[in-house]
Amino acid sequence: MDIQKKNVGLIGLGYWGKNLLRCLHELGVLHTACDLSPTVIAERSEAFPDAHYTSSMDELISSPDIQAVVISAPASAHYDITRQCLSAGKDVFVEKPLALTVAQGLDLVALAEQKEKIVMVGHILNYHPAVIKLKELVSSGELGKIQYIYSNRLNIGKLRIEENILWSFAPHDISIILMLLGEEPVKVSACGGAYINKNIYDTTLTTLEFKDGIKGHIFVSWLHPFKEQKLIVVGSRSMAVFDDMSREKLFLYPHRINWMEGRIPVAQKAQYIPVPLETGEPLKMELAHFVECIETRDAPRTDGREGLRVLKVLEQAEKNLVSDAGIRTHADAGNYFVHETASVDDEVSIGDGTKIWHYSHVLSRTVIGQRCIVGQNVSIGPDVSVGNGCKIQNNVSVYKGVVLEDDVFCGPSCVFTNIYNPRAFIERKDQFVRTTVKQGATLGANCTIVCGTVIG
């Protein structure tokens, strides 16, 4: 994308949106800025009078001149707006979190891959010069073997009513820890308290446990007397501190533990060392990365899959929070039916109104839309996308590589294939061939669909 071509839309000009507006304007890529409030638009137009504004989100999303959309809306609206934009063929940058459930996140990632569009999540600290340098220190071994990571993200400030502190503050630190270690935790636990509003947590402490014994603690609160944003990485050779409230941001503490006679550990303290950093505003660097990915079609550093990994930790943490009556949870199951004899694997998205009947099996990373009927003895997945309103009759297997768009009918015992020349003694999972059944198509009973076909 030509950096001078203004083809990025912005939805939401409020608390954080005004910062996105400024950066997109300075990058020279802003086409249209949208907010539902005429008052907010009037305020923003004073600062940036040459930008084009609208109060109609539909006008922005439907514009053929807008290739990508940046979303800064309440977290509860992220899923719906992102889905609308992807469905309209737009690349999307959405502020954290990607969505409010893993099922929603899976749906968005699958839709983006189906549409061959970019989804990038606003985990801004991944673009902070101090965090980028910290990753280099960890990867190079300068800190030694990583033993422990903990963070404090504390403040007294804006209290959210649409999300709790876990979903508001913790995504930043979860994203950094997963990025630094390059793996997902094997166990997540959390505790917290709701003091201002019994329905919303004000403080949470989340613990992440990784397979090689590393642990991470994330303490977040908006009931704190002062602002603190620190992340500390403890290694066997040195400790690193990322202090976002300090002017120098990143410090090394080359403390040592000496073992005295009798196996007595003694700490040997050392003077801290500020780490030189490149300069740059993280938000502008983040948006410049999004613009670059639009042009190159490369996956963003914080793409939908990365956002999904963060969502999984958030959802596990919330499920493990103290189960006080009335506490709001984002992880409640959707309004769908699964028969007691059916089996649904982890990382599966099922839309509202869908029914899955006797002895059927939905495999991992599969997305099934709304109002679908899945009959008896049906197998779907893994990594399959089924649109809204589909009917899959008894004894059908929908394998990896098959995409069913909206309102597809699969008759009883119809057969899909995903390999041209399967052999029992040769594994050819890397040779799956895509089959697409377009919206509204009907496949009769017992028919066989040869892979590589597009059925209109």
N, C-alpha and C positions, 0 to 999 in steps of 0.2 A: 504494500500500500504506500503510495506517495505520501510522505509526511505532511506535505502541503495540502493534500486533498482532505477536505472537511467531510468526513463520512462516519463519524462516531456520534451516537445519540447518548444523552444522559437522562436517566429517570431518577428524580429525587434531588431536591436542592436545599434540603434542610440542614440539620446539625452537622453531618459529615459531607453531605452532597455539595456544600459550598466550596469545600476544599478540592473535591474532584472537579468541580466546574472551573476553578482557577487553573488547575494543572492541565486539564484538557485544552483550555483556552491558550495557555502558554505553549503547549505542544503544537498548537495550530491544527488540531484535528476535529474540533467540536463542530457538529452540524446543527443540532437542535438540543435544547435543554428543556426538560419537562418537569412540572410540579403541579399538583392539584390545587394548590393555594395561590390565588392571584396576588395576595400580599407578599408571599415569598418571592414570586416571580418579579414583582415590582422592586423588591429590595435587591435582588441579584442583578436586575437589568441596570441599576444605578452603577454598580461596580463594573459590569461588562455589557455596555450598551450595544455593542456590535454583534452580540450573539443572537440567535433566533430562539424564541421561547414559545412554548405551547402548554396548555393545561390538559391536552388530550393525549393520553398514553397511546391510544389506538392510532392516532395520526402519526406519532413517531415510529411505532413498530411497523406500520404498513408502508412507510416511505421507501420507495425503491432506491433512493439516494443514500440511505443509511445502511452501512454494511455491518456495523457492530454497535452494541448497546452496553453502556455501563449502568449498573443498577445500584442505587443507594436508597433502599426502602426499608421499612421495618422487617425484621427477620421473618415474621410470620407471612410476609408477602413474597419472599425470595423465590420459593418454589413456583408459584403461579406465574409470576412475571417472567422468570427465566424460561419457563416452559413455553409461554406465549412467544417470546423472542426467538427461541430455537425453532419452534414450529413455523415461524415466519421466515426462517432462513438467515437469521442474524448470528454472528459471533457474539459471545456474552462475557462480560466481566461483572461478577456479582460480589458484593461485599460479603464478608463472613457473617454467619455460616452459610454454606451452600444451600442448605435446607434445614428443616427441623426434625427430620427422621432419616435413617439410613435408607428406608424404602423410597422416600422422595429423591434422595441423592442418587440412588441407583437408577431411577427412572430418568433423571436429567442426564446422567452420564450416558445411558443407553441411547437416549434421543439424540444427544450431540454426536455420538458415533454414527448413528443411523443417518443423520443429516450431513455428516462430515463437517461439523462446525466446532469451533473452539469454545470451551468453557474454562474460564479462569476465575479463581476464588481470591478475594482480597485479603490474603494472609500477608499483610504489609511487611512484617518484620523479616520475612524471607528475603526482602530486597534492601534491608538496612545494611549499610557498609560494615557495621560492627558485627552483625550476625553472619554476613558473608565471610568476614575474616575469622570469626570464631569457628565456622565450619572448616576453614583451611587448617586451623590449629588442631582441631580434633582429627581430621583426616590425615594430617602429616605425622601424627604421633607425638607432637611436641608436648601435649599434656600427659602422655603416657596412656595407660589403660584407663578408660573412663569407668568410674565407680559409682557416681551419684550425680544427679542433676536436680536442682530445685529452683523454683521461681516464686516471686511475690509480685502480684499485680494488684495494687491497693490504691484506694482513693476515697475521698468524700466528694461526691459530685452528682452527676445525673443518675437518678434512680429510674430504671426501666420498669414499665408495666406490662410490656408485651413479651419479655423474656427474663429469665433469672440471671444471676451473676455468672453462673457456670457458662451459659451460652453467650453472654455478653463479653466477658473478659478472657476466659480460659482458652478459646480457640487459638489465640496468638501463641501462647506458650506450648500448647499441645503440638501445634504445627512446627515450632522450632525444635522441640525435643525429638519428634519423629524424624525431622530432617537431619539433625545432628547425628543420630544413631543409625539412620537408614533402615529401620525396622519398626514393626508394630509391637505393642506390648502383648504379653501373654496373659496378663491379668490387670484389671482396672477396678479400683474401689474408690469410694468417696464418702464424705460426710459433710454436713453443713447445717445452717440454721436460717430460719426466716423470722426476722425480728420486726421489720417495719410493716410488712404485709404477710399474713400467714400463708398466702398462696404463692409467694415468690421468694426463693432463697436470696439472702443478702451476702452470705459468705459460704464458700465451699473449700474443702481441702481434698484434692484428688491425688491418688497414688497410682503410678504406673510401674509395673514390674515387667522386666524384659528377660529373654531366655538365658542370657549369660550372667544374670545376677544384678545387673544395673537396675537401680530404682530412680524414679523421678517423683517429686512432690510439687504440686501446683496449688498455691494458696491465693485465692482471689476474694476481694471484698470491696464493696462500695460504702462500707461503714468504717472508715479508717481516718485518723486525724490529719494525715498528710498523704501526698501522692508518692508512691514508691513503685518503681518498675525495674526489678532486678532479676537476672537469671544467672545462676552460678553453676559451673561445671567443675566437678572435683575429679582430677585425674591422679594417677599414681606418681607422676613426676611434677605436676604443677596444677594450680587452680586458676580458672578464668572467671572474671566477673563482667557481665554486660549490664551496665547501669545506664538506662536510657535517660535518667534525670541528671546525669553528670555531663559536663562539657566534653570530657575526653572519651566517654562511652565504654571503652573496653580496657581491662586491666589484667595483667598476669601476676599471680602470687606464687612464686616458686618455693612455697613451704615444703618441708620434708618431714618425714617421720623416721626417726632413728630408733633402732632397737638396742637398748642397753642390756648389760649383763642380767640374766634372769628373765629375759624376754619382756622387758618393760618398755613400752612405747613412749617416746619423748618427742614432742613437736619442736622442730627447728624452724623458727619463723624467719622470713626474708622480706626485704622491702619490695613493695609492689612496683610493677613496671607498666606504664601506659603503653598501649599498642597503637602505633601510627595507623591511620585509616584514610581511605579515599573519601573525598567529600561528595555530597549529593543528598538531595531530599528524597527519603524513601518513597513517598507517595508518587512523586513525579517519575522516579526510576521504575516503580511498579507499573505505572500506566504506560511508560515508554516501552517496557517489555511486552505489554499487551499489544501495543501498536505494531511492534516488530513481529510478534507471532501472527498477527493478522496478515502481514505481508509475506512471511516465510512459510506459513502454515505449520510451523513447528509447535509441539506441545508446550504450553507455558510451564514454568517452574512450579507453579501452584495450580495445576490443572484440575479438572473435575475428579480424577482419581485421587489426587492428593487431598482435595476437599472431602472426599468420601472417607478416606482414612481418618481424618480428624473427626468427622461425623460419628464414625463407629466408636471412637473413644468417648466422645461426648455422650452418646446414647448409653454406653455401658456405665459411665460415671453416674448418669442420672438415675439409672435403674438401681444403682447401689446406694443412693442417698438415703438418709434416714426417712422411712416411710411415714412421715407425719400426715395426719388426715388433712386433706385439702391442698397439699403441695401440688403445684402445677407441674405436669410432666409433658415433654414434647414427644416422648417415645411410646405413647399409647398405641395399641394396635389399631389398624384401620377398620372400616366398616365392611368387612368381607366375611365369607363363610368358607371354612375348610372342614370337610367331614373328618370324624375322628379316626377313620382308617387311612386317610390320605397323609402324605409326608411332604413337608416343605422344608428345604434346606435353609441354612443361614444365607444372608446377603441376597434375599429375594424381595422384590417389590410387587405387591398385589394391590390393585386399585379398588376403590370403593364399589360395592355392589357385585363384586365377582364371586362366583360359587365354584368350589373345587370338590368334586364328588369322590365316591368310594375308590380306594386303592390307587389313587393317582399320586404321582411323584413330581414335584417341581424342584429342579436341581439348582445349585448355587448360581448367583449372579444373573438370574433370569428376571425379566420385567414383564408382568402381566397387567394390562390396562384395566380400566373400569368396566363394570357391567358385562364381564365375560362369563361364559359357561364352560367349564371343563368337566367332561363326562367321566365315566368310570374307566379305570385302568389306563389312564393317559399319562405319558411321560413327556415332560417339557424341560429342555435344557441339557447341559448348562449353557449360560451366556446367550440365551434366546430372548428376543423381543417380540411380545405379542401386544397388538394395539388394543384400543377400546372396542367393546361390543362384539368381540369374537366368540364364536361357538365352536368348540372342539369336541366332537362326539367320541363315543367309546372306542378304546383300543387304538388311539392315534399316538404316535411318538413324533415329537417336534424336536429335532436334533440341533446341536450347535451349527451355526451357519444359516439357519432358517429364520427369516423375518416375516412375521404376519402383520400387515398394516391393519387399520381399523375395519371392523365389520366383516371380517373373513369368516367363512363357514367351511369347516373341515368335516366331511362326512365320515360315518363310522368306518374304522379300519383303513382309512386312507394312509398312504405310506410316503414318507419323505426320505430322501437319501442325501448324504453330504460328501461322498467319495465316489469317483467315477469307477475305480477298479479296486474294491476292498479285498483284502486278503487277511485270513486269520493269523498268519504267521509273520506279517509285516505291519508295523505300526505306521499309520499315515495321518496322524492327527494334525500334522503341519500342512496337509493337502486338502483340508476341508474347502468345499466350494460353496459360495453363497447362493441361496435361493430366496427370492423375494416374491411374496404373494400380495398384490396391491389391494388397495381399499375396495371392499365390497365383493371380492371374488368368491366363488363357490366351488369347492372341490367335492366331487361326488364320492359315494361309498366305494371303498376298495380300490380307488385309483392310486397310481404310483407316480410320484413327481421326481423326475430325474434332476439331480442337482445342477446348479448353474443356470437355472431357468428363472425368468421373470414372467409372472402370470398377471396379466392386466385385468 
